[in-house]
Each structure stands twice: as C-alpha cells, then as structure tokens.
Amino acid sequence: MTSRDEIEYTDVRELRGPLLVVGRVAGVGWDEFVRVTLESGEQRHGLVLEVDRDLAVVQVLEDTSGVDPAATRVAFTGSPLRIPVGPGWLGRICNGRGEPVDGGPPVFGRATAAVGGTPVNPVRREPPAEPVLTGVGAIDVLTTLVRGQKLPVFSVAGLPHLELAVQIAAQSTSGGEAFSVVFAGMGLTHADAAFVRDALAERSQEGELVLLLNTAADPVIERLLTPRIALTVAEHLAFEGGRHVLVVMTDMTAYAEALREVSAARGEVPARRAYPGYLYSDLASLYERCGRIKGRPGSVTVLPVLTMPAGDITHPVPDLTGYITEGQMVLSHEVHARGVYPPLDALSSLSRLMRRGAGPGRTREDHLDVAAQLLAALARARQVHELADLIGRSALSPADLRYLELDEAYPHRFLAQRPDENRPLDEALNQAWEVLLSLPRSQLTMLPSELLDARGAR
C-alpha cells in the first residue's frame, strides 16, 4: 500500500452497541476519522474513541444495524473529522451530521476545519461587549445577552423552552452588523423538528441561518457530533467571515444523556447519576468555544438550552453548566401556570456580563438603573407576599400594598408577549417604567432624580 489510509483492517473483534472493537491496528490515534465498509459495499463513518496497544475502539456515527463483524472492513484516515466551512452553510438545513436534508447539494467550502476545534489562547481573548438583542423584552431588559457570552436557559419538561429558543433564533440582531444564527437541535421529536424548520424558514431564506437537526430517531452518536459541527461552522463565520454569530443549542440534557449512553457502552466507571466523570470537561469543551479574539472580526455567542430532570437545578447537567457559563435564564412553572409567556423567573435569572453590554453608549442610558430597580421591587414584592401569608393582607402598610399591585401587574404589563412578537428594547424599557411608576417615588431609590422627574414620578 502506498499510504496508510488505504490500509483496511478486517479484525473486527466485537460489536458493542454503537462501538466496534478493531484488533491488530498500528499507528492509530485518538479522535481519528474512520471509514467502515460493510459486506454490501455500503460505507459508514466513525471516530476513534480509545486506543490500547493494538486495539482501537471506534464509535460508528450512523446506525450499526446490519454490521457483520466478520465481513466488515475498517480504514483509519490518519486525521480527525473535518468539515468544509464558509458561507455555504448559510440558508441550509442539515441533519445532526451536517448532511443536507433540504434537497440541496452537499455543503462546500474553500477550507475545512476539524470538528473538535482548538482551544483559544486566553491571552488572545477579548472581553465580551455589546448586546445581542433577542426581541424578547424580559431577556433584553433584565438578563441582557452580550456578544461572546455563554448564557444558558434552564427549563423543565412541559415548559415552552423550545418555543423560546426558536423565537430568539428568529429575532436576534446585533446592532445592524453582519449577523448569523446557528441552531443545533438534539434529540428532537419529528413534530418539534418540523416546528423548528417552519418557524425559522424566513431567517433561513434570508441566508442568515444554519440549521442542524438531530431527531430522537437518529443514532445517539450523532447527537454528540451536532453541537461540535455547529460551533465549527460558527467559528469560521465569525473569526474568518467577520460575522457576529449566535449559536442556539437545545437540548443539552439530551446531549449529556447520549454521552452517558456511549460511556456505558465503553464500560467506563460511572460518576454522579451514572454520567461519566469527564462530563464537566466535555461540556466545557463546547461552551468555551464562544467568545471574541483580539485582532479578529466577529464573535461567537452561545445560548445552550437544557431541561432539568424533575426540576432539580442540582442535577449534574445544570449544575456543571452553571459552573462554566456566565449566568442563567430560568423558566418557571409558577409563571407558566399564570398563562404568561415567556415564563421567565426574573429573580432566579442572571446575566453576569450584562453591565459590559448594556447601558450608556450600548443600549439606553437608563437601562441598567431600570433593570436594577425592577428586580429590587420584585424581590420586595416576594417578601411582602410572605408577610401577608403570616399576618394577613389587611395588616400591610400602604407601601406594601403597592408592591403587591406591582407584582400583579408585572407579568401582564411587562413580561408577557406573543411567541412571534419582536419587541423593541425601547418599548420593553418603557413598559418597565410603567410598572415601576405604580410605586411611590420614595420607593424608587435606585433611579436617579432626573430620570424620575422626566417620567413624572410622584
């Protein structure tokens, strides 16, 4: 043979779920891309998960049904999985492996990039700055998303987190500069996948969207590849194409469960809740691919969406995600039960980089003051509710009663909006002012006097 990638190994010793164990290999490295040829001539693909002496464990990206170990040939290419990158992805709809499902040709690009990505030198990172406006008033006012930030959405089964993720993907903008969205859906039902395609059709037709859809019926291994392909595409669009890119990834819990399934197939010792011990570093290898790089145009902003099993925020997936990311947006069953969309729990939500992307010169001069005052008022209203439960509403002071009125007005006069409504930031801030002005001026201590005068506070 003239080159190593022409060597085909036939010593397939074991088929274990999505894994092949190949014997008598030489010179094989971790994360190598693999071609698997079946007896019928059909080709499938895989990645090397582990190498031990002359044994290699290969995860097959497609289904392993119909694979006969005795008649299967395996070829190692000598390099990691690479995909074409460039603007050719924009406007395309693909499966979780990046193969088009929109009836168009394969995606082409002038360059290729390794799906695994490369770590960014921390010295070359620029601090996140400038807002990404989502058109969702509560998010833009209270938990502003910043270019280069990683800000997850924590939800529970039954809440409209997919609708919110799609709305953000459909409406987000970044100050009129070149902007794109990469949407990676993992473990979606066919109905959900159809909903995503339909809801994002307009943005896709405008050439601003890359859509990767892994359904629950697709191979579990594909689910591990989907977010990596999405981030690889986004990095090139941002740092080579000068675009600001928002990567929406849902549902990261489905991704983590796929990782757990593959780990079990490999026979690894489980850690918390049977997840592999490297769950933290694996999630970090995805989330940390966002940011801005000195001397390079563009930015990558990551919005992971995850469901908390049984609403447990201490579950390993949200728990570890919280350690890596810069805040969180939490959806609430209580708010949802009141018929309000989006059901954002403002007091449990936080954008740690909000001050870098909001305020004078970035959004509006009163933005940060209004957000701080509204959160303080909501926190005080919660305390007043607890007090009313103890001593009765009739024993509350007039100021306390005003806080209860604010709490009743807030969901419908500020928080609520339609799933297809793109609310400008100015309008959302004005609605926040309307809610706050239901309080006496003496209670608005976090707002400057000149702002209160301009708004006619009494």
N, C-alpha and C positions, 0 to 999 in steps of 0.2 A: 504494500500500500504506500502511496506517495505522501499522504497526510493523515494525521491521527483521526480527523473527523470522518474518514472513510472506513474506519475500523468498526465493525458491528460485532457486538458481544451477544452470544446466544445462551450463556449460562445463567438463565433467569431461575433462581432457586426458590423463590417464594412470591406469591401474590397475596398481599395483606390489605384488604380494603382498597384505598387509592394508591397503595405503595407497591413498588416492585423492588425485590432484593436481587441485585445482579452480582455474580461472582467472577473471580479471576480478571478483575479490571486493573489497569495500571495508569498512573498519571492523571487520575480523575480528581477534580477539585470540587469543593462545596459550592452550591448555587449554580453549577454549570447547567446550561440548557441541553436538553436531551431529545432525540427523536426516537420514537418507539414504533417499529413496523410490525404489524400483525401478519398472520399467515395469509390473509386475504390480500395483502398489499396495502391495506389502509394504514395511514400514518397518524400517530398521536404524538403528543409532546409532553415533556416533563422537566422537572428541576431536581438536581441532586440535593437531598436533604442531609445526608450524612455519609462519610467515608471511613471505613475501618479496615485497615490493611488492604486486602484485595476485594472487599465487599463494598458496594455502593447502594444506598437506599434512594430510590427515585420516586418522587411523587408525580403521578400522572395528572395532567391538567384536565383532560377530558375523562369521561366515564371509563372505568376499567372492565365493563361488561364485555364479554366475548374475547377477552385476552386469554390465550392458552400459553402458559409459561414455557411449555416445551417447543412451541413454534414461534416464539416472539424474538425479534432482533432489536438490540438497543445500541444506538450510536451516540457518543458524547461529543459535543461540538467544540469543547475547549474554551468556551466563553459564557458569561451569564446571559440570561434572556434580554434581548434588546428589541426595541420597537422603533419604527420611524416616528419622528417628531416634527412639529411645524404647524403652520396654519391649516394644513389639510384636514386636521381633526375637527375644525370648527364647522358646525352645522351637521355633524354626523351622529348617527345613533348606532351604538355597538353593544355587543354582549359584554360580559364581565372579563373576557379575554382580549377585548379590543377588536373583535371581528365584526364587520358591519352587518346589521340586521335591518337596514333601511332600504335594501335593494340596490345600493350603490356599489362601486368598485372597492377593492381594499384601500385602506388609507396609505398614502405615500408621503414621504418627506425627504428632503435633501440630506438630512442627517439622521442618525439613530442614537438612542441613549439607553443605557442599562436601566431596567425597570427597578432594580434595587436602589438606585440613586447613590449619591455620595454625600457624606456629611459636610456641612458648611462650616468653614473655619470661624469660630466665634468672634475672632478679631475683625473679620470682614463683614459682620452683621451690622446693619443699620437698625436703630430702634424703630419699632412700628410707629407710624404717624399718619395723619389724615384719615377721615372717616370713610367707611363704606356704608352708604345709606340703603337700607333694605326696603323702605316704603311701608314698614310695619311700625306704626307710631310709638308703641310702648318700647320696642327694642331701640329705635333710633334716639329716643329721649332718655331712657333710663339705663340702658346697657349698650351704649354705642359700640359698634364693631369698628375696629381700626385696621387699616391696611397692614398686612404682615402679622396679624394676631391669630391665635388659635383659641376659639371660643365655642365650647360645646353646648348643645341643648340636651338637658336631662329630662326625660319624659317617662311615662308609664303606659303600658298597653291599654288601648282604648282611648287615649288622648290624640288630638289631631296633629301629631308631630310631623307626619309625612306631608300633610297639607301645608304646615308652616314652612317646612324645608323647601317645598316646591314654590311657595309664594316668594320666599326670599330669593331663590334661584331665578325666578321670573322677573323680579322687580329691581334687584340691586343695581346700584350705579356707584361710580367713584369719581365724582367731581367733573364729569364730562370728558375725562381722559379715556384712552383705549381700554376697554374692559371686557372680560370674558368670564364665563361660568363653566366649571367642570362639575357635573353632577354624577356621583357614583352611588348607585343603588345596590344594596347587598341583601340577598335573601328575600326579595320582594315576591309577593303573590303575583300571579298574572294580571289580576284586576288592578293591583297597585301599579304595576309596570305600565299598564295601558293608561292609567290616570296620569302618571308622570309624563309619558310621551305626549298626551293630548294637552296637558296644562302648559308644557314647555315648548309646544310646537312653534309658537310665534317667535320666541327667542332663538330657537334653532334655525328657523328660516332666515332670520336676520344675520346669521353667521356669527353669533356670539356665544354659542353653547356647544359643549361636548357632552354627550350623554352615554354613560356606561351602565347597563342594566344587567345585574346578576339576579336571576329569579331563584325561588326556593327549589325549583325542579332541576336547576343546573348543578353540576358537580360541586361538591363542597370545596374542593381545592381551588376552583375558580374564584371563590369568594375571597381567598387570601391574596389573589392577584389583582382584583379590581381596584382597591384603593391605591396600590402601587403604580398601576398604569395611569390612573387619574392624576396622581401627583407628578409623575414623569412628564406627562403631556403639559400639565400646568407650569412646571418649572421652565420648560423651553419657551412656552408662550410668554412667560413673564420676563425671564432674565436674558433671553435672546430676542424676543419679539417686542419687548417694551410694554407689555400689557399689564394691567392690574387684574389678577385672576382670583376669583373666589371658588374654592373647592368645597362642595357640599357632599358629605359622606354619611349615608344612612343605610342601615342601622349598624353601628359599630358593635353592638351586642351580638348581632348575627355573625359579624366577622370574628369576634372573640370565641364564639361557640364553635365556629369552623376550625379555629386554631386548636381548641381543646380536643375536637374530634380527631384531627390529624396527630396531635400529640399522643392521644390514647392508642392510635393505630401504630405509632412508633414504639410503644411500650415504655414511654417516659414516666418517671416518678411524678405523680400529680402534686400540686400545691393547693392553695385555697380554692375551695369549691370545685376541685378537680381540674382547674385551669393549670397550664404549665407554669413553672416557676419563672420563665422568661417573659410572661405576659407584659410586665411593665416595660421592659426594654423593647419589646416588639411594638407596643403602642407608641412608645417614644420615637421609634424609627419612622413612624408615619407622621405624627403630629409635628415633630421638629423639622420637617422638610418645608415648613412655611417660613415666611419672613421676607426681608429686604436685604440686598447685598450691596455693599459700597461699590460705587463705580458702575453698577448695572442698573438699567432701567427696570421698571415694573416691580411687582410684589406678588406674593402668594399668601392668601388669607384662607384659613381652614376653619370650616364650620362642621364639626362632627355631630351627628345626632345619635343618641343612644337611649334605649329603653332600660329602665331599672327594674329587674325582676322583682315582683311583689312590692314595687315602690321603695326598695331598700337602697338608699343612697350610699350605704357602706358595702354594697356588693362590689366584688373586685373590679369590674369594668368601670363603673362611675368613680369608684374610689381612686383607682390608679390614674384615670383620666384627669381627675381633679388635681392630682399632684403635678401633672405635666403641663396642663393648659393654664390660660390666664383669665380665670373666672368661669362662670357658667350661667346659662339661662335655664331656669327650672319651670316646667309646666305643672299646673296644679289641678287635681281632681275637684277640689272645692270650687275653684273659679269656673271650671268647665261645667260643673253641676248647676251653676247660675245662668247657663246659656250664653256665656261670654267667650268670644274668640278674638285673639289668641288667649288661651288660659294661662297667661304668664304670672308667676308668683314673684312680684317685684322685690319683696323683702328677702327672698332666698336667692335672688339673681344678682350677679355682679360682673362688671367688665373692668378688670384691673388696669387696663390701658386706656380707659375712656378719657382721662384727662390729657392724654397725648393726642387724641384725635378729635376732641370737641372743644367748644368754647370760642373765644375771640380769634378771628382770623381763620377759623376752620369750619365752624357751623354757625352759631349765633352767639352774641356776647352774653346773653342771659341763660344760655343752655345749661351750664354746669350748676348755676345757682338754682334754677328752677328744678332740675333733677334732684339735687340735694334736699331742697325744701319739700318736694313731693314725697320722697322716701321717708323723711323725718315725720311728716304728717301721717303717712300710712302706718309707720311704727307706733306713733302715739295713738292712733285710732285702734290699733290692735290691743294696746294696753287698756284703753277705755272700755272696749268690749269685755275684757276680762274683769274689769272693775264692776261693770254693770251686772255681770253674772253673779257677783258677790253681794252687792248692796242694792241692786235694782236700778233701773233707768231713772226713776223719779228722784233719786238722791244725787244724780250727777249735776255738776255745775253747768251753766250756760255754755262755757267754752268747750267742755267735754261733749255736750250735745252737738255742737258744731262739728266736732271730729267724727261723730257717728254719721252725721249728714254727709260729710266729705267721703267717708268710707262707702256709703251707699251710692253716691254719685260717681265715684271714680271708675267702677267697672263699665258703666254705660256711657258716660260722657267723655272718657279718655281712652280706656283700654280697648273697648270693643271696636272692631271694624270687620268688613267683609273679607273673605279669603282672596277675593280678586280686586281689593281696593288698594291702590298705591297712594298712600297718604304722604303728602309733602311734609318735611320737617317743620316748616313754619306753622303749618296748620296743627300739627301734633303739639308743638310748644304752646300755641295759643289755647288749645283745649286744656293743657295742663294748667295754664294760668286761670282759666275759668273755674276749674276745680279748686285751685288754691284760694281764690278770692272769696270762696264761701266761708273762709275762716276770718276772724277778726285780724286787723293789721298787727295787733300786739303779738299774735301767734306766728307771724311770718318773719321770724328773727334772722333767717338765713338769706333773706333777699335784701339787697341794698335799697336805701330810702328812695333814691332817684328812680329805680325801677318801679317801686310801689307807687310813687307819685304819678308816674307815667301811665300806670294801669288803673289809677283811681281807687286804690285800696283804702278802705275806711276802718 
